Each structure stands twice: as structure tokens, then as C-alpha cells.
Amino acid sequence: MVAGLSGQSFSDEAWASRDAEAHEIADGIFLGSVKAATDSKALERWKITHILVVDPTSSILWPSRFSYKRVKLDDVPTANLLEVLPEALSFLGEAQLRRGPVLIHCTRGISRSASVVIAFLMLFKRLSYKEAKSRVEAKRVMIYPNIGFQVQLQHLESLAKLAAPGHWGEKMKWLKDAVPRGNLTGVGPSFALRHAMSAPVRMHLEQVRSWSEAAEIDSTILQQRASWKTHGLFFEYLQKYRAVPKDHSLLKEAAAVVEQIKELVQNSDLAGARAASDLAADLETWILIAGPVLEAEAANCSESTAIDVEDVSSGGEEDVRNTESAVKKRRTNGQT
């Protein structure tokens, strides 16, 4: 590997760019962190009347001052976002009807609460997933729904095309019947979450491969960190969330991209090269996380046909911890 960067990961860099704990995404729709939800003066300044908590444990501090709703959603790719949307969006619709500004928050306002706001804009404004996400990003740049939520929101877009026109209450009744319930990774779900996650992983791998090939011709690509940021964020979050798609062939493709990047950036200390090295390190960590699950499924070697996507072998866990520790150390020391 080559000399590393400033010590910040792609996600840390994005988080550091924030200019506020909450942002008004649309009229009366504020998206933010738990810190915003505990700032009494800010809530008063924003004239907040409703607070939607997209987290199982965050405190409800002032129930006599605000109308609260909690939806229990863990920030993991396998969590069923779609299942909680009818309750969450009904609450937002009620706030809009009463012309009451509402704060939607999780812990940092990056994944869970951002996903709910994106879903709200998709149905309330009749936007595509891409359009809704872009509108939210334009106001709160650090948002990043985890990969499981991304593909579920894309599924919501497909479902919405089948919805009959009607007022918000009718839409919520339709949504309640339309969304898949329960475990989306089990046998026979109506929406196969892990299969759906394979497509964006392959897309980013193909784009990084093409980008690396372009960098062999255009040296400016290795000079700028921003050139690698989009894909760097994707693969950093992929390994941090320990996301395991269904397609076993992704392991081989990911390993090939890692080797391609290593060859590309060797002996280079340019900003883009350091960013590419960080991307490769995150990909290596993800391979260690996903490999045991996908290899076992491909070989069908376990006694049970169901593989728990949260489980990896004890040896694999140790390799993951060692790799993550090494990456953090390199970033801290400015080496990667």
C-alpha cells in the first residue's frame, strides 16, 4: 500500500462538512440528529410542534410541549424500513395537515431519518427515489441511507407506480397493504432484500474498475480525492454496515478491483491515489466480512440451508478486526 491521507475516513469527512444539526428539507420538514432534538432553543426557533423519532432508544424529553411519535428501526441493512413507513408517514402527514413544523431525527440524521424523509417526498411530492434523495442531499449533504434502505426505497418507487390516486389518508391505507412485512432476508419474502443489494454493489465495482482504467491514461484522476469520494463512501459504508448481498460472484469481482487499485497507486502519494487506497482497504475488509457467508452459501456446506448474514466464522471476525485496526492506524498516522 502507499502513503495515506489526512486521517479522516470518507464518512468522517462528510460528517465534518455539516453546518447545522438539522436542516429544513421542505416547508415544515426538518431533518436532523438527536442533538437537534435536545436543543430546546433551536426547536423553539424552528417553531417545531411534532417530533418523529426514528430510533428505538432516543429519549422523549418534552411530551407536554411536542407531539411525539417513535418508530422502532435499527440502522442495519436487513431492517425492514418499508414496514415502518405507514406509521411514520401518517404522522408526518398529520403534522402537514395541521401546518405544524416537524423534526425527523435518528442518532445523526444520516441513514434512518433521512430514509423516512426521502420516502415522504417520494409519496407526497410524487418524486422518484433519485429525485427525492437529491432534494434531501441538497439541504443536508451528509445523508447516506444504508444499502438495505436504498434498495427498499427503490422498491417503494416501483410500488408507488401501482398506487391509485387519492388523498394522503388513502395513500397510507394503500401503503400499509402494499409493503412487505417481517424478515426480508428469510425464505420466500415478497421482496428479496439481499438479492436486491447485489445490483448496486456490482454497479459500483464496475464503475471503480472503469475509473481505475481511466486513471492509467489520465493522471489527474489520481491527483484529486474528490474523484473517488462517491465510490469510497459506498464501500466504506458497505463494510461498516457489514452488508452481505446474495451474489457470491461479487467476492471475485471485488478482489480483482482491489488488485487493480493496488497496482494503479503503487509508489504514488497523490491525494487521489491515497483515496483509492482507502477504498481498496474498505473493500478488503468487506471481503473478509461477506466471504464466509457467501462461500458457505455457495458450497451449501452447512447443515442448515439458512445462513445468518450476521454471523461470520471466529477466524473471519479476527481477520476483520485486524484489518479494521490496521486501516484506522494507517489513517491516524497518515499512512495507508
C-alpha positions in Angstrom: 0.0 0.0 0.0 1.0 3.6 -0.4 1.3 6.6 1.8 -2.1 7.5 3.3 -4.3 10.6 3.7 -5.3 13.1 6.3 -6.5 10.6 8.8 -10.2 11.1 8.1 -12.4 8.4 6.5 -14.8 9.3 3.7 -17.7 9.3 6.2 -15.9 11.3 8.8 -15.1 13.9 6.1 -18.7 14.0 5.1 -19.9 14.4 8.7 -17.3 17.2 9.3 -18.8 19.2 6.4 -22.2 19.7 8.2 -23.1 23.3 9.1 -26.0 22.5 11.4 -27.5 19.7 13.5 -30.8 19.9 11.5 -31.9 21.3 8.1 -35.2 22.3 6.7 -35.7 19.9 3.7 -39.1 21.2 2.6 -41.7 23.5 4.1 -42.0 22.5 7.8 -40.0 19.3 7.3 -36.7 19.3 9.3 -34.2 16.5 9.3 -31.6 16.2 11.9 -29.7 14.5 14.7 -30.6 13.6 18.3 -28.6 16.6 19.3 -31.1 18.8 17.4 -34.0 17.1 19.2 -32.5 18.0 22.6 -31.8 21.7 21.7 -34.8 23.5 23.2 -33.9 26.9 21.8 -33.5 25.5 18.3 -36.8 23.7 18.4 -38.5 27.0 19.5 -36.7 28.9 16.8 -37.9 26.4 14.2 -41.4 26.5 15.7 -41.4 22.7 15.9 -44.7 21.2 17.0 -44.1 17.5 16.1 -41.1 15.2 16.5 -40.7 11.9 14.8 -38.1 9.7 16.5 -36.7 7.0 14.1 -34.8 5.1 16.8 -35.7 2.5 19.4 -33.9 4.2 22.4 -33.6 8.0 21.9 -35.3 9.9 24.8 -38.6 11.7 24.5 -37.9 14.8 26.6 -40.8 17.1 26.4 -44.1 15.2 25.7 -46.2 18.0 27.1 -44.6 20.5 24.6 -44.4 18.5 21.4 -46.4 15.8 19.7 -44.1 12.8 19.5 -44.1 9.6 17.5 -41.5 6.9 17.8 -40.9 4.2 15.1 -38.5 1.5 16.1 -36.0 1.0 13.4 -32.4 -0.2 13.7 -29.8 1.1 11.4 -28.8 -2.2 9.8 -29.2 -3.1 6.1 -31.5 -6.1 6.9 -34.0 -3.9 8.9 -37.4 -3.6 7.3 -37.7 0.1 6.6 -40.8 -0.4 4.4 -42.8 -1.9 7.3 -42.5 1.2 9.5 -43.2 3.7 6.7 -47.1 3.7 7.0 -46.9 4.7 10.7 -44.1 7.2 10.2 -45.5 8.9 7.1 -49.0 9.1 8.6 -47.6 11.1 11.4 -45.8 13.4 9.0 -49.0 13.8 7.0 -50.9 14.8 10.2 -48.2 17.4 11.0 -48.5 18.8 7.5 -52.3 18.9 7.7 -52.1 20.9 11.0 -49.4 23.1 9.5 -47.1 22.1 12.3 -43.3 22.0 11.6 -41.9 18.6 12.3 -38.4 17.4 13.2 -37.5 13.9 12.0 -34.4 12.5 13.7 -32.4 9.4 14.5 -28.9 9.5 16.0 -27.1 11.6 13.5 -29.7 12.2 10.8 -27.8 10.3 8.1 -29.5 7.0 7.4 -32.7 6.1 9.2 -34.4 9.5 9.5 -33.1 10.5 6.1 -34.7 7.4 4.5 -38.0 8.3 6.1 -37.8 11.9 4.7 -36.9 10.6 1.3 -39.9 8.2 1.3 -42.1 11.1 2.4 -41.0 13.2 -0.5 -41.4 10.3 -2.9 -45.1 9.8 -2.0 -46.1 13.4 -1.0 -44.3 15.1 -4.0 -44.6 12.1 -6.4 -40.8 12.0 -6.9 -38.6 9.2 -7.9 -36.1 7.8 -5.4 -33.2 9.6 -7.1 -35.1 12.9 -7.2 -36.1 12.7 -3.6 -32.7 11.8 -2.4 -31.1 14.6 -4.4 -33.5 17.1 -2.8 -32.6 15.9 0.7 -28.9 15.9 -0.1 -29.1 19.5 -1.5 -30.1 20.6 2.0 -28.2 18.1 4.2 -25.2 16.9 2.3 -24.0 14.2 4.6 -27.1 11.9 4.4 -26.5 8.3 3.4 -29.2 5.7 3.7 -27.5 2.3 4.3 -27.6 0.0 1.3 -30.5 -2.0 2.6 -32.6 1.1 2.9 -31.5 2.3 -0.5 -32.8 -0.7 -2.3 -36.0 -0.7 -0.2 -36.7 2.9 -1.3 -36.1 1.9 -4.9 -38.7 -0.9 -4.3 -41.1 1.7 -2.9 -40.7 3.7 -6.1 -41.8 0.6 -8.1 -44.8 0.0 -5.7 -45.8 3.7 -5.9 -46.3 3.4 -9.7 -49.2 0.9 -9.0 -50.9 3.1 -6.4 -54.3 4.6 -7.2 -54.6 8.4 -6.9 -56.2 9.7 -3.7 -55.7 11.9 -0.6 -52.9 11.2 1.9 -55.0 9.0 4.2 -55.9 6.8 1.2 -52.3 6.6 0.2 -51.4 5.5 3.7 -54.0 2.7 3.7 -52.7 1.6 0.3 -49.1 1.7 1.6 -49.9 -0.4 4.7 -51.3 -3.2 2.5 -48.5 -2.8 -0.2 -45.3 -3.0 1.8 -43.7 -6.4 2.6 -43.8 -7.4 6.3 -41.4 -9.1 8.6 -38.0 -10.6 7.7 -36.8 -9.6 4.2 -33.9 -12.0 4.2 -35.8 -15.2 5.0 -37.2 -17.8 2.8 -39.9 -16.6 0.4 -40.2 -12.9 1.2 -42.2 -10.9 -1.3 -39.1 -8.6 -1.7 -35.7 -10.4 -1.7 -33.6 -7.8 0.1 -30.2 -9.5 -0.3 -30.7 -10.2 -4.0 -31.6 -6.5 -4.5 -28.4 -5.4 -2.7 -26.3 -7.2 -5.2 -27.0 -4.8 -8.1 -25.7 -1.6 -6.5 -22.5 -3.4 -5.3 -21.8 -4.7 -8.8 -22.5 -1.3 -10.3 -20.0 0.5 -8.0 -17.4 -2.2 -8.6 -17.8 -1.8 -12.4 -17.6 2.0 -12.1 -14.4 1.8 -9.9 -12.9 -0.6 -12.4 -13.6 1.7 -15.3 -12.4 4.7 -13.3 -9.1 2.9 -12.5 -8.6 2.2 -16.1 -9.2 5.8 -17.0 -6.7 6.8 -14.3 -4.0 4.9 -16.1 -4.4 7.3 -19.0 -5.5 10.5 -17.2 -3.1 11.2 -14.3 -5.3 14.0 -12.9 -7.7 11.3 -11.6 -5.1 10.3 -9.1 -4.4 13.9 -8.1 -7.9 14.7 -6.6 -9.5 12.9 -3.6 -13.0 14.1 -4.8 -12.7 11.9 -7.8 -13.0 8.8 -5.6 -15.4 10.1 -2.9 -18.7 8.7 -4.2 -17.4 5.1 -4.5 -15.3 5.5 -1.4 -18.3 6.3 0.7 -20.2 3.4 -0.8 -17.6 0.8 0.1 -16.8 2.3 3.4 -20.4 2.1 4.5 -20.8 -1.4 2.9 -18.1 -2.8 5.2 -19.1 -0.7 8.3 -22.7 -1.9 8.0 -21.4 -5.5 7.3 -23.8 -5.8 4.4 -23.9 -9.1 2.6 -25.7 -9.3 -0.7 -26.7 -12.6 -2.2 -24.4 -12.9 -5.3 -21.3 -14.9 -4.5 -19.5 -13.8 -7.7 -19.2 -10.3 -6.1 -16.3 -11.6 -4.0 -14.2 -12.4 -7.0 -15.0 -9.1 -8.7 -14.2 -7.1 -5.5 -10.8 -8.9 -5.1 -10.0 -8.1 -8.7 -10.8 -4.4 -8.1 -8.6 -4.4 -5.0 -5.6 -5.8 -7.0 -6.3 -3.3 -9.8 -6.1 -0.4 -7.4 -3.0 -1.6 -5.7 -1.2 -1.8 -9.0 -2.5 1.6 -10.0 -1.4 3.5 -6.9 1.9 1.9 -6.0 4.6 4.4 -5.1 2.1 7.3 -5.5 1.5 9.9 -2.8 -1.1 11.9 -4.7 -4.4 12.7 -2.9 -6.5 10.7 -5.4 -4.1 7.7 -5.0 -4.4 7.8 -1.2 -8.2 7.9 -1.5 -8.2 5.0 -3.9 -6.0 3.1 -1.4 -8.6 3.8 1.3 -11.3 2.5 -1.0 -9.3 -0.7 -1.6 -8.8 -1.2 2.1 -12.5 -0.9 2.8 -13.2 -3.4 0.0 -10.7 -5.9 1.6 -12.4 -5.6 4.9 -15.8 -6.2 3.3 -14.5 -9.3 1.6 -13.4 -10.7 5.0 -16.9 -9.9 6.3 -19.0 -11.2 3.5 -16.7 -14.0 2.3 -17.6 -16.6 5.0 -21.3 -16.2 4.5 -21.2 -16.2 0.7 -18.7 -19.1 0.5 -20.8 -21.2 2.8 -24.0 -20.5 0.8 -22.2 -21.2 -2.5 -20.9 -24.5 -1.3 -24.1 -25.3 0.6 -21.8 -26.9 3.1 -23.7 -26.1 6.3 -26.2 -28.4 8.0 -28.8 -25.7 7.8 -29.7 -24.1 4.4 -30.3 -20.8 6.1 -27.1 -18.8 6.7 -27.3 -16.0 9.2 -26.0 -12.9 7.5 -24.9 -11.5 10.9 -22.6 -14.5 11.5 -19.0 -15.0 10.3 -16.5 -17.5 11.5 -14.4 -16.7 14.6 -11.3 -16.7 12.4 -13.0 -14.3 10.0 -14.0 -12.0 12.8 -10.4 -11.9 14.0 -9.2 -11.1 10.4 -11.8 -8.3 10.2 -10.8 -6.8 13.5 -7.1 -6.9 12.5 -7.8 -5.3 9.1 -10.0 -2.6 10.5 -7.4 -1.8 13.2 -4.7 -1.6 10.6 -6.8 0.8 8.4 -7.5 3.0 11.4 -3.9 3.1 12.4 -2.7 4.0 8.9 -5.3 6.8 8.7 -4.2 8.1 12.1 -0.6 8.0 11.1 -1.2 9.4 7.6 -0.4 6.0 6.1 -2.5 3.6 4.1 
